[in-house]
């Protein structure tokens, strides 16, 4: 690894993660035309953002940078997979890792693993249904579409907010920071689906001003330093495949978990594979 990458990772340990993210949050919600238009147009040039699929292709139509960053797409831009019991990608992005949760651990990057229990807030009981199960980690780059959608029809049972740090989640950092996804702030949503239990882990990152869900609204940043759990036993939210479930206000990572022998990932997918939201990840085996 180059010296510049080593320094980039080392620098993050000393940064005031949450203070910087709050500062970015204020800036990205600024509605002053000179400021927000400059931010949007500069970002489009820097990351070569293609707005042809956006519902509003004119950059000046967005009230603030965050509205542009979480922009909706045109109807039909992301068709869902056709076929029985197909699992749809929850996001645009790139697969960081895909495989099985062997012996309670998952691959973070080459030669690096992290614990399933740590990812799910330190709860062995919460992690048990996913032991020796299946996972896929999808990284959303700054240029990607940043709304998140349901891989399958699901009934929400729990949402868990786990406070933590806010390291970057790009490839460079994931290769160097141990237990990255178990360190960072995250929102965990546990669903019942036709494939059995499904966990969606929305991982926060440096400069991610907030994470929000469609059933709750803005969940992070947290108001304290303790894990918070919401139970949905009465009138639980029910979401259909492809329905929006949340969004990152700045880019990050989503991890999808299923139980053992619940799904078969597509053999064409591997670390580094690009994805569009709605693209088939594989098939349910329990349906």
C-alpha positions as CSV (number, residue, x, y, z in Angstrom):
1,X,0.0,0.0,0.0
2,X,1.3,3.5,-0.9
3,X,2.4,5.9,1.7
4,X,-0.4,8.3,0.8
5,X,-3.0,5.6,1.6
6,X,-1.4,4.7,4.9
7,X,-1.4,8.4,5.9
8,X,-5.0,8.7,4.8
9,X,-6.1,5.9,7.1
10,X,-3.8,7.0,10.0
11,X,-5.1,10.5,9.9
12,X,-8.7,9.3,10.4
13,X,-7.9,8.0,13.9
14,X,-7.3,11.5,15.1
15,X,-10.2,13.3,13.4
16,X,-13.3,14.6,15.3
17,X,-15.6,12.3,13.2
18,X,-19.0,13.5,14.5
19,X,-18.1,17.2,14.6
20,X,-17.0,17.1,11.0
21,X,-20.1,15.2,10.0
22,X,-22.3,17.8,11.7
23,X,-20.4,20.5,9.9
24,X,-20.9,18.8,6.6
25,X,-24.6,18.3,7.4
26,X,-25.1,22.1,7.9
27,X,-23.2,22.9,4.7
28,X,-25.1,20.3,2.6
29,X,-28.5,21.7,3.8
30,X,-27.6,25.3,3.0
31,X,-30.2,26.8,0.7
32,X,-28.3,29.9,-0.4
33,X,-28.2,29.7,-4.2
34,X,-24.6,30.7,-4.7
35,X,-23.4,28.1,-2.1
36,X,-25.6,25.2,-3.0
37,X,-25.3,25.6,-6.8
38,X,-21.5,25.9,-6.5
39,X,-21.4,22.7,-4.4
40,X,-23.6,20.8,-6.7
41,X,-21.9,21.8,-9.9
42,X,-18.4,21.3,-8.4
43,X,-19.5,17.8,-7.2
44,X,-20.9,16.8,-10.6
45,X,-17.6,17.8,-12.3
46,X,-15.4,16.1,-9.7
47,X,-17.2,12.8,-9.7
48,X,-18.6,12.8,-13.2
49,X,-22.2,12.4,-12.0
50,X,-24.6,11.4,-14.8
51,X,-28.0,13.2,-14.2
52,X,-29.7,11.7,-17.3
53,X,-31.5,9.1,-15.1
54,X,-32.4,11.7,-12.4
55,X,-36.0,12.8,-12.0
56,X,-34.7,16.4,-12.0
57,X,-31.7,16.6,-14.4
58,X,-31.2,20.4,-14.0
59,X,-28.8,20.9,-11.0
60,X,-30.5,24.2,-10.2
61,X,-33.8,22.5,-9.4
62,X,-32.5,21.1,-6.1
63,X,-33.1,23.2,-2.9
64,X,-29.8,22.2,-1.4
65,X,-26.8,19.9,-1.9
66,X,-28.4,17.1,0.2
67,X,-31.5,17.1,-2.0
68,X,-29.3,16.6,-5.0
69,X,-27.2,13.9,-3.3
70,X,-30.3,11.9,-2.4
71,X,-32.0,12.7,-5.7
72,X,-34.8,10.5,-6.9
73,X,-34.6,8.7,-10.3
74,X,-37.0,8.7,-13.2
75,X,-39.8,6.1,-13.1
76,X,-38.5,2.9,-14.5
77,X,-34.8,3.7,-14.3
78,X,-34.2,0.8,-11.9
79,X,-36.5,-2.2,-12.9
80,X,-36.8,-5.1,-10.4
81,X,-35.6,-8.6,-11.3
82,X,-38.1,-10.8,-13.2
83,X,-38.3,-14.3,-11.9
84,X,-39.5,-16.4,-8.9
85,X,-38.0,-15.5,-5.5
86,X,-35.3,-13.2,-6.9
87,X,-33.4,-11.0,-4.4
88,X,-33.0,-7.4,-5.6
89,X,-29.9,-5.3,-4.9
90,X,-30.8,-2.7,-2.3
91,X,-28.6,0.0,-3.8
92,X,-26.4,1.2,-6.6
93,X,-22.8,0.6,-5.9
94,X,-20.0,-2.0,-5.9
95,X,-19.8,-5.3,-4.0
96,X,-17.1,-5.0,-1.4
97,X,-17.5,-8.7,-0.3
98,X,-20.1,-11.5,-0.8
99,X,-20.2,-14.9,0.7
100,X,-21.0,-16.8,3.9
101,X,-20.9,-15.9,7.6
102,X,-18.6,-18.7,8.6
103,X,-18.2,-19.5,12.3
104,X,-19.7,-16.2,13.3
105,X,-17.4,-14.0,11.2
106,X,-17.5,-12.2,7.8
107,X,-14.9,-11.0,5.4
108,X,-14.3,-7.3,5.5
109,X,-11.4,-7.2,3.0
110,X,-8.6,-9.4,1.9
111,X,-7.0,-11.1,5.0
112,X,-9.5,-9.2,7.3
113,X,-12.6,-10.5,9.0
114,X,-15.0,-9.1,11.6
115,X,-17.5,-10.6,14.0
116,X,-21.2,-11.0,13.1
117,X,-22.2,-10.4,16.8
118,X,-20.1,-7.1,16.8
119,X,-21.8,-6.0,13.6
120,X,-25.2,-6.5,15.2
121,X,-24.6,-4.5,18.3
122,X,-22.8,-7.1,20.4
123,X,-25.8,-9.3,20.7
124,X,-25.2,-13.1,20.3
125,X,-29.0,-13.6,20.4
126,X,-29.5,-11.2,17.5
127,X,-26.6,-12.7,15.5
128,X,-27.7,-16.4,16.0
129,X,-30.2,-16.6,13.1
130,X,-27.4,-15.5,10.7
131,X,-24.6,-17.9,11.9
132,X,-23.3,-19.7,8.8
133,X,-25.7,-17.6,6.8
134,X,-25.1,-15.4,3.7
135,X,-24.0,-11.8,3.4
136,X,-23.3,-9.2,0.8
137,X,-21.7,-5.8,1.4
138,X,-22.5,-3.0,-1.0
139,X,-20.4,0.2,-1.1
140,X,-22.0,3.3,-2.4
141,X,-19.5,5.8,-3.9
142,X,-20.1,9.5,-3.9
143,X,-21.5,9.5,-7.5
144,X,-24.0,6.7,-6.9
145,X,-27.8,6.9,-6.3
146,X,-28.1,7.1,-2.5
147,X,-31.6,5.8,-1.7
148,X,-31.9,2.3,-0.4
149,X,-34.6,-0.2,-1.3
150,X,-36.0,-3.5,-0.1
151,X,-34.3,-6.7,-1.5
152,X,-37.5,-8.7,-0.8
153,X,-41.0,-8.1,0.6
154,X,-40.5,-7.8,4.4
155,X,-42.2,-7.1,7.7
156,X,-40.1,-5.0,10.1
157,X,-39.5,-6.5,13.6
158,X,-36.8,-4.4,15.1
159,X,-34.6,-1.4,14.4
160,X,-31.4,-0.9,16.4
161,X,-29.2,2.2,16.5
162,X,-25.6,1.4,17.4
163,X,-23.5,4.6,18.2
164,X,-19.9,4.5,17.1
165,X,-17.1,6.1,15.1
166,X,-17.3,7.4,11.6
167,X,-14.3,6.1,9.6
168,X,-14.5,6.2,5.8
169,X,-15.8,3.0,4.4
170,X,-13.9,3.0,1.0
171,X,-11.7,0.1,0.0
172,X,-8.5,1.7,1.3
173,X,-9.9,2.1,4.8
174,X,-11.6,-1.3,4.9
175,X,-8.3,-2.9,4.1
176,X,-6.5,-1.2,7.0
177,X,-9.0,-0.6,9.9
178,X,-9.8,-3.7,11.9
179,X,-13.5,-4.4,12.6
180,X,-14.5,-1.3,10.6
181,X,-18.2,-2.1,10.3
182,X,-18.3,-3.1,14.0
183,X,-16.7,0.2,14.9
184,X,-18.8,2.6,12.8
185,X,-22.2,4.0,13.8
186,X,-24.9,2.0,12.2
187,X,-28.6,1.4,11.9
188,X,-29.8,-2.3,11.9
189,X,-33.2,-3.2,10.5
190,X,-34.5,-6.8,11.1
191,X,-37.2,-8.1,8.8
192,X,-39.2,-11.3,8.4
193,X,-39.2,-12.3,4.7
194,X,-40.1,-15.3,2.5
195,X,-36.4,-16.3,2.8
196,X,-36.5,-16.2,6.6
197,X,-34.9,-13.5,8.8
198,X,-33.2,-10.7,6.9
199,X,-30.9,-8.0,8.4
200,X,-30.1,-4.7,6.7
201,X,-27.2,-2.9,8.3
202,X,-26.9,0.7,7.2
203,X,-23.3,1.7,8.1
204,X,-22.4,5.3,8.8
205,X,-19.2,6.9,7.5
206,X,-17.0,10.0,7.6
207,X,-19.1,13.0,6.5
208,X,-22.4,11.1,6.5
209,X,-24.5,13.7,8.1
210,X,-27.3,11.3,8.9
211,X,-29.0,8.1,8.1
212,X,-32.8,8.0,7.8
213,X,-35.5,5.4,7.2
214,X,-38.9,5.8,5.6
215,X,-40.8,4.5,8.7
216,X,-38.9,6.6,11.3
217,X,-37.2,9.5,9.7
218,X,-33.7,10.7,10.7
219,X,-32.2,8.0,13.0
220,X,-28.6,9.3,13.2
221,X,-26.7,11.1,14.6
222,X,-27.7,9.6,17.9
223,X,-28.6,11.7,21.0
224,X,-26.5,9.5,23.3
225,X,-23.9,6.8,23.5
226,X,-26.1,3.8,24.2
227,X,-27.6,1.2,21.9
228,X,-31.3,2.0,21.2
229,X,-33.8,-0.7,20.2
230,X,-37.2,-0.1,18.7
231,X,-39.6,-3.1,18.6
232,X,-42.4,-3.3,16.0
233,X,-44.7,-6.0,17.4
234,X,-48.0,-4.1,16.8
235,X,-48.8,-2.9,13.3
236,X,-45.3,-3.4,12.0
237,X,-44.3,-1.6,8.8
238,X,-44.6,-3.9,5.8
239,X,-42.5,-3.0,2.8
240,X,-42.6,-4.4,-0.7
241,X,-39.6,-5.5,-2.8
242,X,-38.1,-2.4,-4.4
243,X,-39.8,0.0,-2.0
244,X,-37.6,2.7,-0.6
245,X,-36.5,2.0,3.0
246,X,-34.1,4.7,3.7
247,X,-31.2,6.9,2.5
248,X,-27.7,8.0,3.3
249,X,-27.2,11.8,3.6
250,X,-23.8,11.4,2.1
251,X,-22.3,8.0,0.9
252,X,-21.7,4.8,2.8
253,X,-22.3,1.0,2.9
254,X,-25.2,-1.4,3.3
255,X,-24.8,-5.0,4.4
256,X,-27.5,-7.6,3.7
257,X,-27.7,-10.7,5.9
258,X,-29.7,-13.9,5.5
259,X,-29.7,-17.2,7.5
260,X,-28.1,-20.5,6.6
261,X,-29.3,-22.2,3.4
262,X,-31.7,-19.3,2.8
263,X,-30.3,-17.9,-0.5
264,X,-28.0,-18.7,-3.3
265,X,-26.0,-15.7,-4.6
266,X,-25.5,-15.4,-8.3
267,X,-22.3,-17.0,-9.4
268,X,-21.6,-14.0,-11.6
269,X,-21.2,-11.7,-8.6
270,X,-17.9,-11.2,-6.7
271,X,-16.0,-8.6,-4.8
272,X,-15.6,-5.6,-7.2
273,X,-18.8,-6.3,-9.2
274,X,-20.8,-3.1,-10.0
275,X,-24.5,-3.1,-9.1
276,X,-27.6,-1.2,-9.9
277,X,-30.5,-1.0,-7.4
278,X,-33.0,-3.7,-8.4
279,X,-30.5,-6.0,-10.1
280,X,-30.8,-9.6,-9.1
281,X,-28.3,-10.7,-6.4
282,X,-29.5,-14.3,-6.4
283,X,-32.4,-16.5,-5.4
284,X,-34.3,-17.4,-2.3
285,X,-34.1,-21.1,-1.5
286,X,-36.9,-21.2,1.1
287,X,-39.6,-19.6,-1.0
